[in-house]
Amino acid sequence: MNETFTYALNWLEDYPQLQSLLGVALLLLLAWVGNFVVKRILLRGLYRLLRMNSLGQHAVSTDTSFIARLANIIPALIISTGIALVPNLPDVIVTIVRNVCSAFIVLTIALAIGNLLTLVNSIYERRPDAKIRPMKGYIQVVKIVIYAIAAILIVAALIDRSPLILLSGLGAMAAVLMLIFQDTLLSLVASVQISSNDIIRVGDWVEMPDLNADGFVIDIALHTVKVQNWDNTITTIPTKRFMTDPFKNWRGMQESGGRRIKRSIMLDQQSIHFLSPEQCQHLNRFRLLQDYLAEKQKEIDAWNQQLQEQGKEPVNTRRITNIGTFRAYVDRYLRSHGGIHQEMTLMVRQLSPTPEGLPIELYCFTNDVAWAVYEGIQADIFDHLLSILPEFGLRVFQKPSGMDLRELKVAQASE
C-alpha cells in the first residue's frame, strides 16, 4: 500500500499540472464538506435552540437568511487558506483567489448584517408603540452606511490595496457624494422630523390632494411613504414632501371619538313668515317644541306688554316665526339624537342669505368616527329634517330643473 502511494507521488511529480488540478479539486471538496457540515448540522442545531423561546421562534419564522449567509463564510475561508497549499500554482493566481475570497467574505457579512437589521425592524414592529415611532427609515440609513463601507473594502480587497487609500480620496469626492445622495439626506432629515414630532404614523388617515392621496398610511420608509387610498390604489409619496407640502391628518378626529357634521339646508326665503295661532297650536303637537313654544310665547307676551298703545299694531310686536321655531326644533332634535356626541360643540345657526337661499347650518359631531356609520347618521338626520320641513311651512330652495320649465310651458299653453 505504501509502495503504491509512493509510486503515485513519484509519478505525479512528472505532471505538475495534474498536481495542481488534483489539489484544486481536493480544496473544493473540503470547501463543500465544510459548507455541508455547517448548513446541515450546525445550522439545524442552532434553529432548534432558537425555537425554544418566543423571540427565537419569531426570528426563525420571519427571516433566517442572515444565518445562512454567515455560513457561506466557511467555504470561503477554507479556499482562501488552502489555496496557498495547492502545489505548482502561480503566485498571481493565489493572490487573485485570496482577494476574491476576501471580497466575498466582506460582501457576505454586509448582506448578513442587512438581513439582521431587517429582522430587528420586524421584531420592533411587534411593539405597541412601533406605529408611533417607526425605525424603518433609520434601519435603511444604517444599511446604506454598511453597504458603502463594504463597497470600499471589496474594492480594496480586489485591487489588493489598503482601504485607507480609497478613503483618503473620498474627501475630494464629498461634493459629488452630497449631490448623489441629496435625496437620501433630505429624506433622512424628514424621517427624523416626522418621528420626533409625531407627524404621521402607520395607520393614520392622511389626505394630500396635490398628489391624489387620500387613505391610510401603510408604510413609512426612508425615501417614501405609502398611502393606500379608499379605492385600494396605493400612492407612493416622497418622505420629504410631508415636511414641505400641506396635508391633512385625520388622526385627531379618530382619537377624539367624534366626527364633525357641517352641512346646511338651503331654505326658500319666500316661505319664511310669522306663525299664526293655529300654526302654533299645530306645532305644539311636537314633543320637542312644547317647552320652547310655551317659553317663547311667554317671553314675547312680556315684551309686547311693555309697548302699551304701540303694541296694538301687529307691526310693532314680536311674534314667533316658522324659521326660528324650526331652528329650535333642529337643536332639540340633535340633542336628543343617540348618534350625536353631546359633549362636543353643537349648534344650529343661520348663515348669510345667498342667491341659492337662506342656509341653516348644522354644526355637531357624531359619536362614531367610522366612515360608514358617520355617513349613515348624517343622512338619517337630513332625511328627517327635509321631510318635516313642510310642517313648519318652509320649503327647500332648488333651482328650476328641466321638468319645472316643461310644466311651466305646458301650463302657459293650456291657458
Contacts in CASP RR format, 6 or more apart in sequence:
PFRMAT RR
TARGET T0000
AUTHOR 0000-0000-0000
METHOD contacts of the structure
MODEL  1
MNETFTYALNWLEDYPQLQSLLGVALLLLLAWVGNFVVKRILLRGLYRLL
RMNSLGQHAVSTDTSFIARLANIIPALIISTGIALVPNLPDVIVTIVRNV
CSAFIVLTIALAIGNLLTLVNSIYERRPDAKIRPMKGYIQVVKIVIYAIA
AILIVAALIDRSPLILLSGLGAMAAVLMLIFQDTLLSLVASVQISSNDII
RVGDWVEMPDLNADGFVIDIALHTVKVQNWDNTITTIPTKRFMTDPFKNW
RGMQESGGRRIKRSIMLDQQSIHFLSPEQCQHLNRFRLLQDYLAEKQKEI
DAWNQQLQEQGKEPVNTRRITNIGTFRAYVDRYLRSHGGIHQEMTLMVRQ
LSPTPEGLPIELYCFTNDVAWAVYEGIQADIFDHLLSILPEFGLRVFQKP
SGMDLRELKVAQASE
12 18 0 8 1.000
12 19 0 8 1.000
12 22 0 8 1.000
13 19 0 8 1.000
16 87 0 8 1.000
16 88 0 8 1.000
17 88 0 8 1.000
19 87 0 8 1.000
19 88 0 8 1.000
20 86 0 8 1.000
20 87 0 8 1.000
20 88 0 8 1.000
20 89 0 8 1.000
23 86 0 8 1.000
23 87 0 8 1.000
24 86 0 8 1.000
24 89 0 8 1.000
27 78 0 8 1.000
27 79 0 8 1.000
27 82 0 8 1.000
27 83 0 8 1.000
27 85 0 8 1.000
27 86 0 8 1.000
28 79 0 8 1.000
30 78 0 8 1.000
31 74 0 8 1.000
31 75 0 8 1.000
31 76 0 8 1.000
31 78 0 8 1.000
31 79 0 8 1.000
32 75 0 8 1.000
34 74 0 8 1.000
34 75 0 8 1.000
34 78 0 8 1.000
35 71 0 8 1.000
35 72 0 8 1.000
35 74 0 8 1.000
35 75 0 8 1.000
38 71 0 8 1.000
38 74 0 8 1.000
39 68 0 8 1.000
39 71 0 8 1.000
42 71 0 8 1.000
43 67 0 8 1.000
43 68 0 8 1.000
43 71 0 8 1.000
46 67 0 8 1.000
47 60 0 8 1.000
47 64 0 8 1.000
50 56 0 8 1.000
50 57 0 8 1.000
50 59 0 8 1.000
50 60 0 8 1.000
51 57 0 8 1.000
51 60 0 8 1.000
55 123 0 8 1.000
58 122 0 8 1.000
58 123 0 8 1.000
58 126 0 8 1.000
59 119 0 8 1.000
59 123 0 8 1.000
62 119 0 8 1.000
62 122 0 8 1.000
62 123 0 8 1.000
63 115 0 8 1.000
63 118 0 8 1.000
63 119 0 8 1.000
63 122 0 8 1.000
65 115 0 8 1.000
66 111 0 8 1.000
66 112 0 8 1.000
66 113 0 8 1.000
66 114 0 8 1.000
66 115 0 8 1.000
66 116 0 8 1.000
66 119 0 8 1.000
67 112 0 8 1.000
69 108 0 8 1.000
69 111 0 8 1.000
69 112 0 8 1.000
69 115 0 8 1.000
70 108 0 8 1.000
70 109 0 8 1.000
70 112 0 8 1.000
72 104 0 8 1.000
72 108 0 8 1.000
73 105 0 8 1.000
73 108 0 8 1.000
73 109 0 8 1.000
76 101 0 8 1.000
76 104 0 8 1.000
76 105 0 8 1.000
76 108 0 8 1.000
77 101 0 8 1.000
77 105 0 8 1.000
79 97 0 8 1.000
79 101 0 8 1.000
80 97 0 8 1.000
80 98 0 8 1.000
80 101 0 8 1.000
80 102 0 8 1.000
80 105 0 8 1.000
83 89 0 8 1.000
83 93 0 8 1.000
83 94 0 8 1.000
83 97 0 8 1.000
83 98 0 8 1.000
83 101 0 8 1.000
84 94 0 8 1.000
84 98 0 8 1.000
86 94 0 8 1.000
95 160 0 8 1.000
99 157 0 8 1.000
99 158 0 8 1.000
99 159 0 8 1.000
99 160 0 8 1.000
100 158 0 8 1.000
102 157 0 8 1.000
103 153 0 8 1.000
103 154 0 8 1.000
103 157 0 8 1.000
103 158 0 8 1.000
106 150 0 8 1.000
106 153 0 8 1.000
106 154 0 8 1.000
106 157 0 8 1.000
107 150 0 8 1.000
107 154 0 8 1.000
109 150 0 8 1.000
110 146 0 8 1.000
110 147 0 8 1.000
110 149 0 8 1.000
110 150 0 8 1.000
113 146 0 8 1.000
114 143 0 8 1.000
114 146 0 8 1.000
117 139 0 8 1.000
117 142 0 8 1.000
117 143 0 8 1.000
118 139 0 8 1.000
120 139 0 8 1.000
121 135 0 8 1.000
121 136 0 8 1.000
121 139 0 8 1.000
124 130 0 8 1.000
124 135 0 8 1.000
125 134 0 8 1.000
130 202 0 8 1.000
131 201 0 8 1.000
131 202 0 8 1.000
131 203 0 8 1.000
132 198 0 8 1.000
132 201 0 8 1.000
133 195 0 8 1.000
133 198 0 8 1.000
134 195 0 8 1.000
134 201 0 8 1.000
134 202 0 8 1.000
134 220 0 8 1.000
136 219 0 8 1.000
136 220 0 8 1.000
136 221 0 8 1.000
136 222 0 8 1.000
137 188 0 8 1.000
137 191 0 8 1.000
137 220 0 8 1.000
137 221 0 8 1.000
137 222 0 8 1.000
138 191 0 8 1.000
138 222 0 8 1.000
140 221 0 8 1.000
140 222 0 8 1.000
140 223 0 8 1.000
141 184 0 8 1.000
141 188 0 8 1.000
141 222 0 8 1.000
144 184 0 8 1.000
152 163 0 8 1.000
152 166 0 8 1.000
152 167 0 8 1.000
153 163 0 8 1.000
155 166 0 8 1.000
156 162 0 8 1.000
156 163 0 8 1.000
156 165 0 8 1.000
156 166 0 8 1.000
170 177 0 8 1.000
178 185 0 8 1.000
183 223 0 8 1.000
183 238 0 8 1.000
183 240 0 8 1.000
184 222 0 8 1.000
184 223 0 8 1.000
186 240 0 8 1.000
187 222 0 8 1.000
187 223 0 8 1.000
187 238 0 8 1.000
187 239 0 8 1.000
187 240 0 8 1.000
188 222 0 8 1.000
189 240 0 8 1.000
189 243 0 8 1.000
190 239 0 8 1.000
190 240 0 8 1.000
190 242 0 8 1.000
190 243 0 8 1.000
191 220 0 8 1.000
191 222 0 8 1.000
191 239 0 8 1.000
193 199 0 8 1.000
193 243 0 8 1.000
194 200 0 8 1.000
194 220 0 8 1.000
194 239 0 8 1.000
194 242 0 8 1.000
194 243 0 8 1.000
199 242 0 8 1.000
199 243 0 8 1.000
199 249 0 8 1.000
200 206 0 8 1.000
200 217 0 8 1.000
200 220 0 8 1.000
200 225 0 8 1.000
200 242 0 8 1.000
200 249 0 8 1.000
201 217 0 8 1.000
201 220 0 8 1.000
201 251 0 8 1.000
202 217 0 8 1.000
202 218 0 8 1.000
202 219 0 8 1.000
202 220 0 8 1.000
203 216 0 8 1.000
203 217 0 8 1.000
203 218 0 8 1.000
204 216 0 8 1.000
204 217 0 8 1.000
204 249 0 8 1.000
204 250 0 8 1.000
204 251 0 8 1.000
205 215 0 8 1.000
205 216 0 8 1.000
205 217 0 8 1.000
205 249 0 8 1.000
205 250 0 8 1.000
205 251 0 8 1.000
205 254 0 8 1.000
206 213 0 8 1.000
206 214 0 8 1.000
206 215 0 8 1.000
206 216 0 8 1.000
206 217 0 8 1.000
206 227 0 8 1.000
206 247 0 8 1.000
206 248 0 8 1.000
206 249 0 8 1.000
206 250 0 8 1.000
207 213 0 8 1.000
207 214 0 8 1.000
207 215 0 8 1.000
207 247 0 8 1.000
207 248 0 8 1.000
207 249 0 8 1.000
207 250 0 8 1.000
208 214 0 8 1.000
208 227 0 8 1.000
208 237 0 8 1.000
208 241 0 8 1.000
208 245 0 8 1.000
208 246 0 8 1.000
208 247 0 8 1.000
208 248 0 8 1.000
210 245 0 8 1.000
211 235 0 8 1.000
211 237 0 8 1.000
211 241 0 8 1.000
211 245 0 8 1.000
212 229 0 8 1.000
212 235 0 8 1.000
213 227 0 8 1.000
213 229 0 8 1.000
213 235 0 8 1.000
213 237 0 8 1.000
213 247 0 8 1.000
214 227 0 8 1.000
214 229 0 8 1.000
214 230 0 8 1.000
215 227 0 8 1.000
215 228 0 8 1.000
215 229 0 8 1.000
215 230 0 8 1.000
216 227 0 8 1.000
216 228 0 8 1.000
217 225 0 8 1.000
217 226 0 8 1.000
217 227 0 8 1.000
218 226 0 8 1.000
218 227 0 8 1.000
218 228 0 8 1.000
218 234 0 8 1.000
219 225 0 8 1.000
219 226 0 8 1.000
220 239 0 8 1.000
221 239 0 8 1.000
222 239 0 8 1.000
223 238 0 8 1.000
223 239 0 8 1.000
224 236 0 8 1.000
224 237 0 8 1.000
224 238 0 8 1.000
224 239 0 8 1.000
225 236 0 8 1.000
225 237 0 8 1.000
225 238 0 8 1.000
225 239 0 8 1.000
225 242 0 8 1.000
226 234 0 8 1.000
226 235 0 8 1.000
226 236 0 8 1.000
226 237 0 8 1.000
227 234 0 8 1.000
227 235 0 8 1.000
227 236 0 8 1.000
227 237 0 8 1.000
228 234 0 8 1.000
229 235 0 8 1.000
253 259 0 8 1.000
253 260 0 8 1.000
253 369 0 8 1.000
254 369 0 8 1.000
256 344 0 8 1.000
256 369 0 8 1.000
257 341 0 8 1.000
257 367 0 8 1.000
257 368 0 8 1.000
257 369 0 8 1.000
258 341 0 8 1.000
258 344 0 8 1.000
258 365 0 8 1.000
258 366 0 8 1.000
258 367 0 8 1.000
258 368 0 8 1.000
258 369 0 8 1.000
259 365 0 8 1.000
259 366 0 8 1.000
259 368 0 8 1.000
259 369 0 8 1.000
259 374 0 8 1.000
260 363 0 8 1.000
260 364 0 8 1.000
260 365 0 8 1.000
261 362 0 8 1.000
261 363 0 8 1.000
261 364 0 8 1.000
261 365 0 8 1.000
261 366 0 8 1.000
261 377 0 8 1.000
261 378 0 8 1.000
261 381 0 8 1.000
262 361 0 8 1.000
262 362 0 8 1.000
262 363 0 8 1.000
263 361 0 8 1.000
263 362 0 8 1.000
263 378 0 8 1.000
263 382 0 8 1.000
264 351 0 8 1.000
264 359 0 8 1.000
264 360 0 8 1.000
264 361 0 8 1.000
264 362 0 8 1.000
265 359 0 8 1.000
265 360 0 8 1.000
265 362 0 8 1.000
265 382 0 8 1.000
265 385 0 8 1.000
265 386 0 8 1.000
265 389 0 8 1.000
265 396 0 8 1.000
266 354 0 8 1.000
266 356 0 8 1.000
266 357 0 8 1.000
266 358 0 8 1.000
266 359 0 8 1.000
266 396 0 8 1.000
266 397 0 8 1.000
267 323 0 8 1.000
267 357 0 8 1.000
267 358 0 8 1.000
267 359 0 8 1.000
267 360 0 8 1.000
267 389 0 8 1.000
267 394 0 8 1.000
267 395 0 8 1.000
267 396 0 8 1.000
267 397 0 8 1.000
268 357 0 8 1.000
268 358 0 8 1.000
268 394 0 8 1.000
268 395 0 8 1.000
268 396 0 8 1.000
268 397 0 8 1.000
269 353 0 8 1.000
269 357 0 8 1.000
269 358 0 8 1.000
269 397 0 8 1.000
270 395 0 8 1.000
271 322 0 8 1.000
271 393 0 8 1.000
271 394 0 8 1.000
271 395 0 8 1.000
272 321 0 8 1.000
272 322 0 8 1.000
272 323 0 8 1.000
272 358 0 8 1.000
272 394 0 8 1.000
273 321 0 8 1.000
273 322 0 8 1.000
273 393 0 8 1.000
274 319 0 8 1.000
274 320 0 8 1.000
274 321 0 8 1.000
274 322 0 8 1.000
275 283 0 8 1.000
275 319 0 8 1.000
275 320 0 8 1.000
275 321 0 8 1.000
275 322 0 8 1.000
275 325 0 8 1.000
279 322 0 8 1.000
279 393 0 8 1.000
280 293 0 8 1.000
280 297 0 8 1.000
280 320 0 8 1.000
282 391 0 8 1.000
283 289 0 8 1.000
283 293 0 8 1.000
283 325 0 8 1.000
283 391 0 8 1.000
283 392 0 8 1.000
284 290 0 8 1.000
284 293 0 8 1.000
286 329 0 8 1.000
286 391 0 8 1.000
288 329 0 8 1.000
288 332 0 8 1.000
288 333 0 8 1.000
288 336 0 8 1.000
289 325 0 8 1.000
289 328 0 8 1.000
289 329 0 8 1.000
289 332 0 8 1.000
292 325 0 8 1.000
292 328 0 8 1.000
292 329 0 8 1.000
292 332 0 8 1.000
293 320 0 8 1.000
293 325 0 8 1.000
296 320 0 8 1.000
296 325 0 8 1.000
296 328 0 8 1.000
297 320 0 8 1.000
300 317 0 8 1.000
300 318 0 8 1.000
300 319 0 8 1.000
300 320 0 8 1.000
303 317 0 8 1.000
303 318 0 8 1.000
304 311 0 8 1.000
304 317 0 8 1.000
304 318 0 8 1.000
307 316 0 8 1.000
307 317 0 8 1.000
310 316 0 8 1.000
311 317 0 8 1.000
322 392 0 8 1.000
322 393 0 8 1.000
322 394 0 8 1.000
323 350 0 8 1.000
323 358 0 8 1.000
323 360 0 8 1.000
323 392 0 8 1.000
323 394 0 8 1.000
325 392 0 8 1.000
326 360 0 8 1.000
326 389 0 8 1.000
326 392 0 8 1.000
326 394 0 8 1.000
327 348 0 8 1.000
327 350 0 8 1.000
327 360 0 8 1.000
329 388 0 8 1.000
329 392 0 8 1.000
330 348 0 8 1.000
330 360 0 8 1.000
330 362 0 8 1.000
330 385 0 8 1.000
331 346 0 8 1.000
331 347 0 8 1.000
331 348 0 8 1.000
333 381 0 8 1.000
333 384 0 8 1.000
333 385 0 8 1.000
334 340 0 8 1.000
334 346 0 8 1.000
334 348 0 8 1.000
334 362 0 8 1.000
334 364 0 8 1.000
334 381 0 8 1.000
335 342 0 8 1.000
335 346 0 8 1.000
337 377 0 8 1.000
337 381 0 8 1.000
338 367 0 8 1.000
339 366 0 8 1.000
339 367 0 8 1.000
339 368 0 8 1.000
339 377 0 8 1.000
340 346 0 8 1.000
340 364 0 8 1.000
340 365 0 8 1.000
340 366 0 8 1.000
340 367 0 8 1.000
340 377 0 8 1.000
341 364 0 8 1.000
341 365 0 8 1.000
341 366 0 8 1.000
341 367 0 8 1.000
344 364 0 8 1.000
344 365 0 8 1.000
345 363 0 8 1.000
345 364 0 8 1.000
345 365 0 8 1.000
346 363 0 8 1.000
346 364 0 8 1.000
346 365 0 8 1.000
347 363 0 8 1.000
347 364 0 8 1.000
348 360 0 8 1.000
348 361 0 8 1.000
348 362 0 8 1.000
348 363 0 8 1.000
349 360 0 8 1.000
349 361 0 8 1.000
349 363 0 8 1.000
350 358 0 8 1.000
350 359 0 8 1.000
350 360 0 8 1.000
350 361 0 8 1.000
351 358 0 8 1.000
351 359 0 8 1.000
351 360 0 8 1.000
351 361 0 8 1.000
352 359 0 8 1.000
353 359 0 8 1.000
356 397 0 8 1.000
356 399 0 8 1.000
357 397 0 8 1.000
358 397 0 8 1.000
362 381 0 8 1.000
366 373 0 8 1.000
366 374 0 8 1.000
366 377 0 8 1.000
366 378 0 8 1.000
368 374 0 8 1.000
368 377 0 8 1.000
386 396 0 8 1.000
389 395 0 8 1.000
389 396 0 8 1.000
END
